[in-house]
Amino acid sequence: MALGPELTPFYNGSMLQFDSLCPPRILFTPETSSTMDDARHGLSQGLGHGWVFRTLRQNSGRGRMPGRRWDDDGATALLYTLILHRDSVTCTYPVTQLMALALCTWIEERHGLSPQIKWPNDVMIHKRKIAGILVEGEGAYYLSGMGVNLQQRDFLPNYRHPAISLAEAGAQPGTPEEELEGILQILESYLEEPPSIDAINSRLHHKNQQIALVLGDPSKKNIVEGTVLDLQTDGALRMRLKGGEEQVIYSGEINR
């Protein structure tokens, strides 16, 4: 059975227009395998740009790399995937970074904290991970997933990177619905008028710091060391290696 009508971009004169992200059009289920899978199914049933798939618990929430997963307690995180038409995204850098910037701006404005963007797809507070973002392409669309720790106080000890929640950072988070709508309002304004890469560089985690970075597939363990300079306009990471030469990196993972 179809979930609903196709929401396609429409033309207003010569300009391509899209349905507003707010108020959100949400399909909610208390528990699911993955909101990314739900969004992909929604596309197959005729849903499109602007639809949000939200849950309290993901049994198979996954990360950017094979074998990685998102863990949640089934009650206190914001877990969702948003469908975006590719033509709605006009920034020069990846939509992953646009979503991270929207989240950072919301946390700054609503909660008075100072989050940072850890290349390529995490948001950090006090050097601890508060959110992860995963974006996958599906035909003419991006499936844009985000997990944000809202109220958690206890985290599994085997996390690759220490985690934190808004509550643990001293904020008073609202309901997942309130937090979601605030993030989407900012994201929509950024889709209409994308900020420059400077907005991300000003929040770049590890900037001017020494790091070790695994190039490409982490299982290959091809590690380079150097200093983080900034991001190029296309979102690639610029490093100055120990030998003094600069290197531009499009795929990898910062280990420290």
Secondary structure, DSSP 8 states (H G I E B T S, - for coil): ---S-----EEETTEEE---S-S-EEEEEEEES-HHHHHHHHHHTT--TTEEEEEEEESS-B-SSTT-B----SSSEEEEEEEEEGGG---SS-HHHHHHHHHHHHIIIII----EEETTTEEEETTEEEEEEEEEEETTEEEEEEEEE-S-----TT-SS-B--TTTTT-----HHHHHHHHHHHHHHHHHS---HHHHHTTBTTBTSEEEEEESSGGG--EEEEEEEEE-TTS-EEEEETTS-EEEESSEEE--
